[in-house]
Amino acid sequence: MKFLNTNALHNLLNTLIAIICGGALVGFDWTMFGVTDRSALQISGAIALAKIIVNAVRDGPRGMVAPPPSEEK
């Protein structure tokens, strides 16, 4: 049963990583929210780990290393 669009979830997680790491909002001061450089790295690392777990649950470990399916024209 597929109840979650994993591509949309990956896009959301990528956006969160970009925002938190400062690539998207370089001039924004996250320290007023208590987010230091170290904690931003830890948060983005946790989000990246979540992406890997989503792939492992969706495709299984074997599916994560399998070549992508060929395109048919």
Residue frames relative to the residue before (quaternion, step in Angstrom):
aa qw qx qy qz dx dy dz
M 1.0000 0.0000 0.0000 0.0000 0.00 0.00 0.00
K 0.1663 -0.7967 0.5771 0.0680 3.54 -0.66 1.11
F 0.0102 0.8312 -0.5531 0.0565 3.57 -0.42 1.21
L 0.7438 0.3422 -0.1912 0.5414 3.57 1.26 -0.05
N 0.3364 -0.7142 0.5755 0.2133 3.54 -0.90 0.92
T 0.2618 -0.8160 0.4951 0.1433 3.57 -0.13 1.27
N 0.5888 0.5593 -0.3852 0.4383 3.61 1.10 -0.49
A 0.6460 0.5008 -0.3145 0.4826 3.58 0.99 -0.80
L 0.6337 0.5210 -0.3297 0.4672 3.58 1.02 -0.77
H 0.6425 0.5141 -0.3234 0.4673 3.61 0.96 -0.81
N 0.6467 0.5090 -0.3249 0.4661 3.59 0.95 -0.81
L 0.6433 0.5128 -0.3176 0.4715 3.59 0.98 -0.81
L 0.6765 0.4849 -0.2979 0.4674 3.60 0.88 -0.90
N 0.6279 0.5197 -0.3379 0.4707 3.61 1.02 -0.72
T 0.6440 0.5152 -0.3195 0.4666 3.58 0.99 -0.80
L 0.6481 0.5118 -0.3199 0.4645 3.59 0.95 -0.82
I 0.6339 0.5205 -0.3295 0.4676 3.59 0.98 -0.80
A 0.6659 0.5052 -0.3063 0.4556 3.59 0.90 -0.91
I 0.6706 0.4923 -0.3043 0.4640 3.58 0.95 -0.82
I 0.7080 0.4728 -0.2778 0.4451 3.58 0.79 -1.00
C 0.6796 0.4886 -0.3061 0.4536 3.59 0.93 -0.80
G 0.5341 -0.6633 0.3919 0.3481 3.58 1.20 -0.24
G 0.4520 0.6947 -0.4569 0.3230 3.56 1.20 -0.04
A 0.7236 0.4136 -0.2413 0.4971 3.56 1.01 -0.78
L 0.7962 0.1742 -0.0732 0.5747 3.59 1.05 -0.72
V 0.0714 -0.8530 0.5166 0.0228 3.56 0.60 1.16
G 0.7318 0.4450 -0.2489 0.4522 3.59 0.91 -0.85
F 0.5434 0.6324 -0.4063 0.3738 3.60 1.22 -0.15
D 0.3195 -0.7562 0.5461 0.1672 3.57 -0.93 0.93
W 0.1839 -0.8160 0.5434 0.0712 3.57 -0.22 1.31
T 0.5242 0.6631 -0.4200 0.3305 3.62 1.17 -0.34
M 0.5910 0.5647 -0.3894 0.4245 3.62 1.10 -0.44
F 0.6781 0.4248 -0.2879 0.5261 3.59 1.27 -0.26
G 0.5647 -0.6222 0.3720 0.3945 3.58 1.27 0.12
V 0.5189 0.6248 -0.4209 0.4041 3.59 1.21 0.36
T 0.1556 -0.7862 0.5951 0.0589 3.55 -0.47 1.23
D 0.7053 -0.4218 0.3324 0.4627 3.58 -1.29 0.05
R 0.6683 0.5092 -0.2984 0.4529 3.55 0.94 -0.90
S 0.6932 0.4591 -0.2966 0.4699 3.58 0.86 -0.87
A 0.5948 0.5450 -0.3700 0.4608 3.62 1.09 -0.58
L 0.6450 0.5055 -0.3151 0.4787 3.58 1.01 -0.78
Q 0.6530 0.5059 -0.3150 0.4673 3.59 0.98 -0.79
I 0.6494 0.5096 -0.3166 0.4673 3.59 0.97 -0.83
S 0.6864 0.4678 -0.2966 0.4712 3.60 0.85 -0.91
G 0.6190 0.5323 -0.3409 0.4662 3.59 1.09 -0.61
A 0.6443 0.5090 -0.3161 0.4752 3.57 1.03 -0.77
I 0.6425 0.5068 -0.3240 0.4748 3.59 1.02 -0.77
A 0.6430 0.5107 -0.3225 0.4709 3.60 0.99 -0.80
L 0.6270 0.5172 -0.3300 0.4801 3.59 1.06 -0.73
A 0.6149 0.5393 -0.3434 0.4616 3.60 1.04 -0.73
K 0.6301 0.5278 -0.3346 0.4609 3.59 1.02 -0.76
I 0.6523 0.5027 -0.3147 0.4720 3.60 0.96 -0.82
I 0.6497 0.5102 -0.3188 0.4647 3.59 0.97 -0.81
V 0.6171 0.5303 -0.3442 0.4685 3.60 1.01 -0.77
N 0.6602 0.4955 -0.3099 0.4718 3.60 0.92 -0.84
A 0.6623 0.5127 -0.3117 0.4487 3.59 0.92 -0.87
V 0.6691 0.4774 -0.3037 0.4819 3.58 0.99 -0.76
R 0.6897 0.4906 -0.2811 0.4522 3.58 0.93 -0.90
D 0.8283 0.2492 -0.0898 0.4937 3.59 0.72 -1.08
G 0.4078 -0.6799 0.4976 0.3519 3.56 1.15 -0.52
P 0.6562 -0.5313 0.3497 0.4059 3.59 -1.14 0.46
R 0.6495 0.5124 -0.3255 0.4580 3.60 0.98 -0.77
G 0.6648 0.5125 -0.3022 0.4517 3.59 1.01 -0.77
M 0.6161 0.5643 -0.3456 0.4273 3.57 1.17 -0.52
V 0.7541 0.3540 -0.2049 0.5138 3.59 1.13 -0.54
A 0.4921 0.6617 -0.4305 0.3670 3.59 1.27 -0.08
P 0.5373 -0.6036 0.4590 0.3693 3.59 -1.09 0.56
P 0.5567 -0.6179 0.4250 0.3572 3.59 -1.07 0.63
P 0.5744 -0.5916 0.4160 0.3834 3.59 -1.09 0.54
S 0.5271 -0.6422 0.4528 0.3236 3.56 -1.11 0.65
E 0.4682 -0.6538 0.5164 0.2944 3.53 -1.23 0.54
E 0.2002 -0.7621 0.6034 0.1225 3.52 -1.00 0.82
K 0.2402 -0.7872 0.5551 0.1201 3.55 -0.91 0.93
